[in-house]
């Protein structure tokens, strides 16, 4: 049986179709990440730690939005989503595009290993 190329999900009232990335989506993701690194995050981030800003604004949100179509939450809406909704979107996106999200898992593993050795 072949793997699906997309999956439709509902996240906080938003209907989103998450796709296995095409070449163009991959390029779009790269551009979004590069642009996020050059711009100053909006006011929704002002009370958050810089590591959260770097992760969400410069990596997570661009990656999720680049492989998704439909009623995509804006970045401020994304920050207000419940954890279950973010996890639902992230789980589907990472199952279709594991290479885009392996870095997050690897980072968590490295962090866990460092804590063990501390």
C-alpha positions in Angstrom: 0.0 0.0 0.0 1.3 3.4 -0.9 1.7 6.2 1.6 -0.8 9.1 1.3 0.5 12.3 -0.2 -1.7 14.5 1.9 -4.0 14.4 4.9 -6.8 16.8 5.8 -7.1 17.9 9.4 -9.1 20.3 11.5 -7.2 22.5 13.9 -9.1 24.9 16.1 -11.7 25.4 13.4 -9.2 25.7 10.6 -9.4 23.0 7.9 -5.8 22.3 6.7 -4.5 19.9 4.1 -1.0 18.8 5.0 1.1 17.5 2.1 4.1 15.5 1.5 6.5 18.3 0.4 7.0 19.0 -3.3 10.2 20.6 -4.5 8.4 23.9 -4.6 7.2 23.5 -1.1 10.7 22.8 0.0 12.0 25.9 -1.6 9.2 27.9 -0.1 10.1 26.5 3.4 13.7 27.6 2.8 12.7 31.1 1.9 10.3 31.4 4.8 13.0 30.3 7.3 15.5 32.7 5.8 13.0 35.6 5.9 12.1 34.8 9.5 15.7 35.0 10.5 15.9 38.5 8.9 12.8 40.0 10.3 11.9 41.1 13.8 9.1 38.9 15.3 5.8 40.6 16.0 4.5 41.7 19.4 3.0 38.2 20.1 6.6 37.1 20.9 7.6 40.0 23.2 7.0 38.1 26.5 8.6 34.8 25.3 12.1 33.6 25.8 14.4 34.1 22.7 14.9 30.3 22.3 11.1 29.9 21.9 11.1 32.7 19.4 13.9 31.2 17.4 12.3 27.7 17.4 8.7 28.8 16.6 9.2 31.9 14.5 12.3 30.8 12.6 11.7 27.1 12.2 8.4 25.4 13.4 5.8 27.8 11.9 7.6 28.2 8.5 7.9 24.4 8.3 4.3 23.7 9.1 2.9 26.4 6.9 5.1 25.5 3.9 3.7 22.0 3.6 0.1 23.0 4.3 -2.8 24.5 2.4 -6.2 25.7 3.2 -7.2 27.9 6.2 -3.7 28.2 7.7 -3.7 29.9 11.1 -1.7 33.1 11.0 1.5 33.1 13.2 -0.3 35.0 16.0 -3.2 32.5 15.8 -0.7 29.7 15.8 0.8 31.0 19.1 -2.7 30.9 20.7 -3.5 27.3 19.6 -3.9 24.7 22.3 -1.0 22.3 22.6 -3.2 19.4 21.4 -3.9 21.3 18.1 -0.3 22.1 17.5 0.6 18.5 18.2 -2.0 17.2 15.8 -0.7 19.5 13.0 2.9 18.7 13.9 2.3 14.9 14.0 0.7 14.8 10.6 3.3 17.1 9.0 6.2 15.2 10.5 4.7 11.8 9.4 4.5 13.1 5.8 7.8 15.1 5.9 10.0 13.4 8.5 13.2 15.0 7.2 11.8 18.5 7.9 11.1 17.7 11.5 13.9 15.2 12.5 16.0 18.2 13.7 13.4 18.8 16.5 13.6 15.2 17.7 17.3 15.2 17.4 17.6 18.4 19.4 15.4 16.8 22.1 17.5 13.7 22.2 20.7 15.7 22.4 19.3 17.8 25.2 18.1 14.7 27.1 21.6 13.1 26.7 23.2 16.3 28.1 20.9 16.3 31.1 21.8 12.6 31.8 25.5 13.4 31.7 25.2 16.6 33.8 
